[in-house]
Amino acid sequence: MKKYIIPILTGAIILSTSMACTDLSEHVYSDLLLEDFLTSEEAVLMNAGRAYTLLQPYPEEQCLWSLNECASDELVIPQRSDGLYWDAGRWNELHTHNYTSTNKINRLAWEYVYEGISGCNEVLYETENSSITFDGKDKIIAEIKVLRCLFYYWAMDNWGNVPFSVDYTQTSLPPQKDRQFMYDYLVTEITADIDNLEEMPSTDYYGRVTKGMAYTLLAKIYLNAEEWIGVPKYSEAVEACNKVIALDAYSIEDDYFTNFKIYNESSKENIFVIPMQSNYTKDHFYWYTLTLNSSSKATYNFIGEPWDGFVCDPNFFTKYSDTDARRKSFLFGQQYDSDGKAIYTVSGTDTTRFIYTPSISNYRSRTAWEGARVCKYEYQQNLEYDVNDMENDFVIFRYADVLYTKLEALWRLGRADEFIDDPSLQKIRTRAGLTPYTVSDLSSGELLDELGREFAWEGHRRQDQIRFGAFENPWWNKSTTSANDKLFPIPQTVLNTNTNLVQNNMNY
């Protein structure tokens, strides 16, 4: 077990809770009274760790990551030729933007976000009302407040006008707030908390909110402001990126895949991650199960049976040039076993080679080896679903995102020439084996494609496509759709519970 995540994981074990997805004021009863538990700095930190554990389901099969990715053009889950993975059409609803308020993935993603908000509210209430004082208490409070902002950032991005409460003692149903209110809240809250955060990344603060994380989140909020509130904030996005750069704490790794290795805590590029551990965070990070065909067991010596469902959208795969090292984020072509020998089957006189083909012939009848499979995060040996899971820490923000956010904001301001020759920015391309950009290379289409190539399957794509006005466009097995589909519907179960809420889109 990674020693630096013990406080976070142990906090969840000592004082576990069950958060309501719509009632942000649910009281939790424990065998320990609050005043008996929060008696030391270590106890306060362990208790705060419970809020961080609520991040861990993010990359699950049916959670926020899959909701965003399947609604974009970079991940697709076609029906298999044996009829599996149709799942009553819930994945197809996301892919074709025919959302319904009863879609299971949408509901589970909402519950994930609001359980995170509720957990932060509870931890803040307990921490702020504990009688113990110590020098780092304000820092812990600031961390959890910014963590709550991350959850609310996801809520506003995906559902628009959302229920809002920061008061754990509130007993009434939360009111619905529009994006202008949410934007103002996020900017004000993050700005007020940043000075209390840890400045430099360290082992002790690995996986925790720091100034680098907070400024990166603020930059992303500013970058999307024109879409969300109709007011461009690109100069502010540049300024927030410059704050991260000025920390001189992060750098672009020489090898793109260093950021996604099994033990990727050494990455100097990753700014904020969700720590994962093969046993303690079981049933959260299991992409090998979601994407690979059972024939890949010979490559990675997996014990469990992969589910063969999530694949790279065939049109998205063509955005990579043959020389782009980032194309190796996906498995395609002839596959090999763990000894480097080509995998094939023999039936009588027929030999069939195990080849993943990036193309897919039939959306409603994908055959076993059609579709490129994700391998961006390094797979470890001997994995088995429901026994152990991937050890890689899941990346939420990394330094390449800061640099590309600054480039895009400057480009939108007509000032890309101020940054285009920056060595760190150029390294994002050169480490991929590509020529650095010049100002004349930049266009809306090229920037969007490059963001896709750099951040494939990292949960960015839907937001990026919306910001560039491409989310309504047709792509593989999806026709032109309405701009109204940029928002997911508030789940029907939530509307039934909270009478303060009005559905965001009349299409639903």
Secondary structure as GFF3:
##gff-version 3
##sequence-region A 1 508
A	DSSP	three_ten_helix	3	5	.	.	.	ID=ss1
A	DSSP	alpha_helix	6	14	.	.	.	ID=ss2
A	DSSP	alpha_helix	34	37	.	.	.	ID=ss3
A	DSSP	alpha_helix	41	53	.	.	.	ID=ss4
A	DSSP	alpha_helix	64	70	.	.	.	ID=ss5
A	DSSP	beta_strand	75	76	.	.	.	ID=ss6
A	DSSP	three_ten_helix	87	89	.	.	.	ID=ss7
A	DSSP	alpha_helix	90	96	.	.	.	ID=ss8
A	DSSP	alpha_helix	104	128	.	.	.	ID=ss9
A	DSSP	alpha_helix	137	159	.	.	.	ID=ss10
A	DSSP	beta_strand	162	163	.	.	.	ID=ss11
A	DSSP	beta_strand	176	177	.	.	.	ID=ss12
A	DSSP	alpha_helix	179	193	.	.	.	ID=ss13
A	DSSP	three_ten_helix	194	196	.	.	.	ID=ss14
A	DSSP	alpha_helix	211	223	.	.	.	ID=ss15
A	DSSP	alpha_helix	225	229	.	.	.	ID=ss16
A	DSSP	alpha_helix	234	246	.	.	.	ID=ss17
A	DSSP	three_ten_helix	256	260	.	.	.	ID=ss18
A	DSSP	three_ten_helix	264	266	.	.	.	ID=ss19
A	DSSP	beta_strand	270	274	.	.	.	ID=ss20
A	DSSP	alpha_helix	287	291	.	.	.	ID=ss21
A	DSSP	three_ten_helix	294	296	.	.	.	ID=ss22
A	DSSP	alpha_helix	297	300	.	.	.	ID=ss23
A	DSSP	beta_strand	311	312	.	.	.	ID=ss24
A	DSSP	alpha_helix	314	317	.	.	.	ID=ss25
A	DSSP	three_ten_helix	325	329	.	.	.	ID=ss26
A	DSSP	beta_strand	330	331	.	.	.	ID=ss27
A	DSSP	beta_strand	333	334	.	.	.	ID=ss28
A	DSSP	beta_strand	344	347	.	.	.	ID=ss29
A	DSSP	beta_strand	350	353	.	.	.	ID=ss30
A	DSSP	beta_strand	355	356	.	.	.	ID=ss31
A	DSSP	beta_strand	373	374	.	.	.	ID=ss32
A	DSSP	beta_strand	394	398	.	.	.	ID=ss33
A	DSSP	alpha_helix	399	412	.	.	.	ID=ss34
A	DSSP	three_ten_helix	416	418	.	.	.	ID=ss35
A	DSSP	alpha_helix	423	430	.	.	.	ID=ss36
A	DSSP	three_ten_helix	439	441	.	.	.	ID=ss37
A	DSSP	alpha_helix	444	454	.	.	.	ID=ss38
A	DSSP	alpha_helix	461	467	.	.	.	ID=ss39
A	DSSP	three_ten_helix	483	486	.	.	.	ID=ss40
A	DSSP	alpha_helix	492	497	.	.	.	ID=ss41
###
